[in-house]
């Protein structure tokens, strides 16, 4: 992360004005952006300026009906960064705007300790520059941006995120599991 620069904008009577701070300051190390437990799967989006976790795994799916929602929806503002939750390979890039997924990625992780898993990221506004199918990504790397493509409601910006552990199958990944108990959800997020 780049160094953070703070500009002092002191008002009359503020502590900054009384102490005479008038110049920009620089921080030599990255600040902790978000408070989390540090346990669990890396949260898949930048939680600021908005983070609304809808605990809707197994709920209604626009594409497949009652009980078929295979992930969790994380409400955000358009363009918030989306991260690779683990080191892996971007194996499928979704580019059909009229599909249920809209723009999205499937990230394949072949973890020797926890076993293989596929992560799915849907409804993106766009992809991070330079990435394509087969790109190797690292945990925390930006892979896209929150949007409302596919069957998301217009202006209903969110990330649909799925976790599908198990070996690859001939026609896709194994059955999904509820991501919410697996995620390290930042304390600034609201969970519904």
Buried (B, 14 or more C-beta within 10 A) or exposed (E): EEEEEEEBEBEEEEEEBEEEBEEEEEEEEEEEEBEBEEEBBEBBBBBBEBBBBBBBBBEEBEEEEEEEBBBBBBBBBBEBBBBBBBBBBBBBBBEEEEBBBBBBBBBBBEEEEEEBBBBBBBBBBBBBEEBEEEBEBEEEBBBBBBBBBBBBEEEEBBBBBBBBBEEBEEEEBBEBBBBBEBBBBBEBBEEE
